[in-house]
Amino acid sequence: MKTRVAVLFGGHSVEHEVSIISGLQALAALDTEKYDAFPVYIAKDNRFYVGEHLREIASFRDMPSCLAKAVQVLAVPANGCVQLVRHPAKKFGNNVMATVDVVIPVVHGTNVEDGTLMGYLEMLGVPYASCDVTSSALGMDKFAMKAVLRQAGVPVLDALDYTGREYVIDGERVLDEIEQKIGYPVIVKPVNLGSSVGISKANDRQSLVDAMDLAVSFSPRVLVERAVPNLREINCSVLGDADGARASACEEPLGAEEILTFGDKYLSGSGGKSGGSKGMTDLKRRCPAELPDGMTERVQELAVKTFKALGCMGVSRIDFLNDKQTGELWVNEINTIPGSLSFYLWQESGVSFAALMDELVSLAFKRQRQREALTFTYDSNILSGVSLGGAKGAKGSKM
């Protein structure tokens, strides 16, 4: 019997469309001899949909028509698996649209990748192949991530963070503090977004104001750090879990002397013959990266150390900043569910996309077995002597 795999993508996120591309790439890579794989689309209002037409990227170009053809479903735990049940249910006939053995979440950004979706999957009790709630949340919060990595001895740039409210109420103080403690040039970014959304570089007071205004429009918290001179970006993926993780080949995104924008990452090749974006595979890159002696190994070592320090599982991508003149290296961020699942980095390492998906499924089942061996209930008679004072509430009750 084939393993029934649900590939989840979409969600209420500014990276919604990127997730659709990544999700369909992952779905197509699953071996049909081993898996009965199907798409589960999470719309921007967080409703779940299934349908055969959701396998095709063209379906999403006319969203009203796409949703009209799809079937909305609710996830229901049932007999050690999860059923996707039609909602609203029909009075007659079978309402179970699919049964799920394991989930591959391919979501990006806040409200999904930040641990929100993982918490839902944990409650359903279904195996899933990605970081758990804690590591997902840490990976999304760039300031919290820096604190954990600094404690683990991983090099990161110092940074300041501010709330949007703080900036609106006392903006001049915030700007003065940034100039005094960091100085120009600086990078300003939303604390909890990926795909370079809302990120910009400031070289003077006015551009700092513009950068702060942009960042707070995407996130309630903003991070500010110094811009690295002589910048080279290096990316490396990690696959595995706490028991064993390994690093992929390294890549150097081209044109990254400043900062890569959302358009650089996802739209740079969209004018090709095939039309449309191909996700992170559109990004111009040098892979494997041509790095000085010993730096590839150093990046790979730090990538695995970052992955383990944050408690990650599945496949992630760690992005580094390098000063080409001094050789200094810093972890910039981690993508706990990277665009296109970084399959291109693993192909360069001799691991096919299908083999990558096989390993993700195996990791999901492994973690589920480990969780099932833990105790989550504790038998006691604590409720036997409790009185809440009748239907009106607990006033005067004793425990």
PANUFI-422580 format. One line per field, with one value per residue (C-alpha): residue number from 1; residue in one letter; x, z, y. Coordinates in steps of 0.05 Angstrom, whole numbers, always signed. Layout:
REM PANUFI-422580
i <- [NUM; ...]
aa <- [A; ...]
x <- [X; ...]
z <- [Z; ...]
y <- [Y; ...]
END
This chain:
REM PANUFI-422580
i <- [1; 2; 3; 4; 5; 6; 7; 8; 9; 10; 11; 12; 13; 14; 15; 16; 17; 18; 19; 20; 21; 22; 23; 24; 25; 26; 27; 28; 29; 30; 31; 32; 33; 34; 35; 36; 37; 38; 39; 40; 41; 42; 43; 44; 45; 46; 47; 48; 49; 50; 51; 52; 53; 54; 55; 56; 57; 58; 59; 60; 61; 62; 63; 64; 65; 66; 67; 68; 69; 70; 71; 72; 73; 74; 75; 76; 77; 78; 79; 80; 81; 82; 83; 84; 85; 86; 87; 88; 89; 90; 91; 92; 93; 94; 95; 96; 97; 98; 99; 100; 101; 102; 103; 104; 105; 106; 107; 108; 109; 110; 111; 112; 113; 114; 115; 116; 117; 118; 119; 120; 121; 122; 123; 124; 125; 126; 127; 128; 129; 130; 131; 132; 133; 134; 135; 136; 137; 138; 139; 140; 141; 142; 143; 144; 145; 146; 147; 148; 149; 150; 151; 152; 153; 154; 155; 156; 157; 158; 159; 160; 161; 162; 163; 164; 165; 166; 167; 168; 169; 170; 171; 172; 173; 174; 175; 176; 177; 178; 179; 180; 181; 182; 183; 184; 185; 186; 187; 188; 189; 190; 191; 192; 193; 194; 195; 196; 197; 198; 199; 200; 201; 202; 203; 204; 205; 206; 207; 208; 209; 210; 211; 212; 213; 214; 215; 216; 217; 218; 219; 220; 221; 222; 223; 224; 225; 226; 227; 228; 229; 230; 231; 232; 233; 234; 235; 236; 237; 238; 239; 240; 241; 242; 243; 244; 245; 246; 247; 248; 249; 250; 251; 252; 253; 254; 255; 256; 257; 258; 259; 260; 261; 262; 263; 264; 265; 266; 267; 268; 269; 270; 271; 272; 273; 274; 275; 276; 277; 278; 279; 280; 281; 282; 283; 284; 285; 286; 287; 288; 289; 290; 291; 292; 293; 294; 295; 296; 297; 298; 299; 300; 301; 302; 303; 304; 305; 306; 307; 308; 309; 310; 311; 312; 313; 314; 315; 316; 317; 318; 319; 320; 321; 322; 323; 324; 325; 326; 327; 328; 329; 330; 331; 332; 333; 334; 335; 336; 337; 338; 339; 340; 341; 342; 343; 344; 345; 346; 347; 348; 349; 350; 351; 352; 353; 354; 355; 356; 357; 358; 359; 360; 361; 362; 363; 364; 365; 366; 367; 368; 369; 370; 371; 372; 373; 374; 375; 376; 377; 378; 379; 380; 381; 382; 383; 384; 385; 386; 387; 388; 389; 390; 391; 392; 393; 394; 395; 396; 397; 398; 399]
aa <- [M; K; T; R; V; A; V; L; F; G; G; H; S; V; E; H; E; V; S; I; I; S; G; L; Q; A; L; A; A; L; D; T; E; K; Y; D; A; F; P; V; Y; I; A; K; D; N; R; F; Y; V; G; E; H; L; R; E; I; A; S; F; R; D; M; P; S; C; L; A; K; A; V; Q; V; L; A; V; P; A; N; G; C; V; Q; L; V; R; H; P; A; K; K; F; G; N; N; V; M; A; T; V; D; V; V; I; P; V; V; H; G; T; N; V; E; D; G; T; L; M; G; Y; L; E; M; L; G; V; P; Y; A; S; C; D; V; T; S; S; A; L; G; M; D; K; F; A; M; K; A; V; L; R; Q; A; G; V; P; V; L; D; A; L; D; Y; T; G; R; E; Y; V; I; D; G; E; R; V; L; D; E; I; E; Q; K; I; G; Y; P; V; I; V; K; P; V; N; L; G; S; S; V; G; I; S; K; A; N; D; R; Q; S; L; V; D; A; M; D; L; A; V; S; F; S; P; R; V; L; V; E; R; A; V; P; N; L; R; E; I; N; C; S; V; L; G; D; A; D; G; A; R; A; S; A; C; E; E; P; L; G; A; E; E; I; L; T; F; G; D; K; Y; L; S; G; S; G; G; K; S; G; G; S; K; G; M; T; D; L; K; R; R; C; P; A; E; L; P; D; G; M; T; E; R; V; Q; E; L; A; V; K; T; F; K; A; L; G; C; M; G; V; S; R; I; D; F; L; N; D; K; Q; T; G; E; L; W; V; N; E; I; N; T; I; P; G; S; L; S; F; Y; L; W; Q; E; S; G; V; S; F; A; A; L; M; D; E; L; V; S; L; A; F; K; R; Q; R; Q; R; E; A; L; T; F; T; Y; D; S; N; I; L; S; G; V; S; L; G; G; A; K; G; A; K; G; S; K; M]
x <- [+0; +27; +40; -12; +25; -8; +34; +9; +23; -5; -29; -42; +27; +61; +100; +36; +51; +122; +95; +49; +109; +151; +93; +79; +153; +155; +91; +118; +183; +148; +157; +88; +111; +118; +68; -3; +12; -38; -40; -75; -80; -87; -122; -106; -165; -135; -188; -162; -179; -167; -176; -138; -133; -91; -33; -26; +5; -41; -102; -79; -77; -153; -164; -240; -246; -194; -231; -298; -272; -239; -270; -262; -242; -231; -177; -203; -160; -185; -155; -82; -86; -121; -181; -197; -272; -315; -341; -399; -415; -464; -525; -514; -453; -380; -352; -281; -242; -173; -137; -68; -10; +42; +45; +99; +89; +117; +97; +135; +129; +88; +23; +47; +123; +132; +104; +30; +17; +63; +23; -40; -7; +18; -53; -77; -24; -2; +71; +100; +167; +192; +217; +172; +136; +195; +249; +201; +186; +259; +278; +226; +243; +310; +325; +310; +349; +410; +405; +404; +460; +503; +495; +516; +579; +555; +577; +520; +518; +496; +429; +377; +303; +244; +169; +128; +92; +158; +180; +115; +114; +188; +217; +270; +300; +300; +335; +386; +401; +411; +460; +498; +502; +510; +521; +512; +503; +451; +404; +332; +286; +221; +238; +194; +190; +230; +242; +273; +204; +208; +285; +324; +391; +399; +458; +432; +377; +324; +336; +334; +265; +242; +270; +237; +170; +173; +193; +140; +87; +101; +117; +103; +178; +238; +310; +369; +440; +502; +512; +571; +622; +652; +591; +586; +526; +534; +477; +480; +425; +422; +382; +368; +351; +384; +413; +446; +449; +491; +505; +496; +539; +545; +519; +535; +476; +502; +488; +487; +537; +480; +419; +377; +305; +242; +245; +317; +300; +235; +221; +289; +276; +201; +206; +232; +199; +163; +132; +123; +170; +204; +216; +287; +311; +303; +357; +423; +476; +544; +537; +581; +606; +678; +704; +773; +808; +773; +712; +665; +680; +672; +604; +581; +604; +568; +506; +500; +516; +461; +411; +424; +427; +357; +330; +313; +288; +276; +309; +330; +374; +423; +444; +512; +543; +617; +664; +707; +764; +770; +743; +694; +632; +565; +500; +447; +384; +355; +298; +266; +225; +267; +242; +239; +262; +333; +330; +380; +433; +422; +424; +493; +510; +488; +419; +361; +296; +260; +311; +306; +231; +241; +286; +235; +181; +227; +245; +171; +156; +218; +198; +127; +153; +196; +137; +92; +143; +134; +82; +31; -20; -17; -70; -96; -161; -153; -224; -258; -261; -271; -335; -343; -403; -457; -474; -461; -386; -328; -343; -331; -305; -247; -193]
z <- [+0; -19; +34; +29; +28; +33; +7; +41; +10; +9; +72; +98; +83; +38; +10; -10; -85; -73; -30; -87; -133; -81; -62; -134; -145; -84; -104; -173; -143; -101; -129; -153; -145; -69; -53; -65; -62; -69; -61; -3; -17; +41; +14; +39; +87; +116; +87; +63; -7; -47; -121; -178; -215; -156; -184; -241; -233; -287; -242; -193; -245; -240; -165; -164; -216; -180; -114; -147; -175; -110; -49; +19; +73; +147; +178; +227; +267; +254; +271; +272; +210; +188; +143; +100; +104; +58; +89; +90; +88; +39; +69; +28; +2; +24; +52; +63; +7; +26; +81; +103; +131; +129; +113; +76; +94; +39; +66; +73; +119; +178; +198; +170; +170; +237; +276; +268; +219; +257; +321; +283; +255; +325; +351; +294; +313; +240; +222; +185; +154; +178; +239; +300; +333; +373; +319; +267; +312; +327; +254; +235; +290; +267; +333; +376; +327; +336; +412; +409; +358; +397; +458; +417; +392; +321; +292; +279; +270; +329; +318; +349; +347; +354; +355; +304; +361; +392; +325; +313; +383; +390; +320; +329; +389; +350; +291; +336; +371; +306; +282; +347; +360; +290; +240; +165; +123; +157; +136; +161; +158; +187; +245; +221; +145; +92; +17; +27; +35; +67; +71; +49; +59; +88; +76; +109; +153; +99; +71; +142; +152; +86; +106; +175; +145; +96; +148; +200; +145; +142; +214; +284; +300; +260; +263; +245; +235; +201; +128; +112; +66; +8; +14; -12; +4; +12; +21; +46; +59; +116; +117; +176; +250; +319; +310; +244; +198; +137; +94; +19; -32; -24; -72; -83; -108; -161; -158; -82; -69; -39; -17; -57; -65; -71; -146; -151; -117; -152; -212; -246; -295; -303; -373; -401; -454; -402; -371; -297; -240; -221; -149; -122; -185; -222; -180; -215; -175; -177; -152; -125; -99; -115; -46; -15; +12; +74; +70; +40; +98; +148; +119; +120; +192; +215; +176; +212; +279; +266; +246; +310; +356; +334; +341; +267; +229; +155; +103; +117; +83; +122; +90; +106; +99; +82; +79; +20; +42; +115; +107; +164; +162; +197; +196; +167; +173; +168; +123; +159; +97; +40; -28; -74; -13; -37; -82; -130; -75; -61; -134; -136; -76; -112; -80; -128; -113; -107; -57; -18; -12; +9; +66; +88; +93; +132; +181; +192; +211; +255; +296; +303; +330; +380; +402; +411; +459; +505; +560; +549; +601; +676; +711; +775; +813; +817; +789; +838; +895; +855; +862; +821; +860; +810; +742; +761; +763; +810; +862; +931; +905; +939; +911]
y <- [+0; +68; +121; +177; +243; +312; +369; +433; +501; +572; +606; +676; +703; +754; +694; +659; +655; +632; +576; +553; +546; +510; +464; +442; +430; +384; +349; +333; +305; +251; +182; +158; +85; +97; +151; +171; +245; +301; +377; +413; +487; +536; +598; +668; +664; +599; +553; +485; +459; +396; +381; +350; +416; +443; +403; +454; +522; +550; +538; +591; +647; +654; +646; +653; +598; +556; +558; +546; +480; +459; +425; +458; +408; +403; +359; +307; +257; +186; +118; +138; +181; +245; +250; +310; +317; +359; +423; +435; +361; +332; +298; +235; +201; +199; +264; +238; +269; +241; +204; +229; +187; +243; +317; +355; +428; +473; +541; +605; +665; +688; +654; +587; +575; +610; +550; +566; +510; +463; +473; +453; +391; +373; +376; +332; +282; +272; +261; +321; +336; +403; +439; +436; +494; +520; +515; +544; +604; +616; +611; +663; +713; +740; +774; +713; +670; +714; +707; +631; +627; +676; +632; +572; +606; +618; +685; +734; +810; +852; +884; +931; +917; +963; +956; +994; +1030; +1051; +1080; +1117; +1147; +1165; +1161; +1214; +1177; +1112; +1143; +1178; +1112; +1075; +1128; +1129; +1054; +1027; +1084; +1082; +1042; +997; +943; +949; +888; +862; +815; +758; +757; +719; +724; +793; +825; +894; +895; +956; +990; +1060; +1105; +1169; +1196; +1202; +1133; +1106; +1137; +1106; +1038; +1040; +1061; +1003; +951; +970; +965; +890; +873; +898; +892; +915; +894; +940; +917; +944; +931; +886; +919; +880; +835; +764; +721; +646; +597; +525; +475; +425; +360; +315; +321; +324; +254; +268; +328; +341; +401; +410; +443; +519; +571; +644; +685; +732; +807; +805; +860; +901; +859; +812; +835; +793; +806; +784; +718; +700; +744; +752; +695; +702; +729; +664; +621; +579; +641; +654; +644; +579; +598; +599; +562; +628; +662; +673; +636; +604; +532; +506; +573; +590; +605; +613; +551; +525; +570; +519; +472; +529; +548; +476; +467; +530; +512; +445; +479; +530; +476; +437; +498; +518; +446; +440; +379; +367; +410; +483; +534; +577; +643; +674; +742; +746; +806; +786; +832; +809; +739; +748; +705; +712; +673; +720; +678; +609; +589; +531; +514; +542; +563; +502; +462; +479; +417; +449; +450; +377; +358; +391; +346; +283; +277; +278; +316; +249; +223; +288; +278; +205; +228; +281; +228; +182; +238; +254; +182; +177; +238; +212; +146; +184; +227; +166; +137; +197; +204; +260; +238; +229; +188; +219; +228; +303; +315; +268; +319; +383; +423; +487; +512; +492; +519; +592; +583; +571; +625; +597; +530; +496; +451]
END
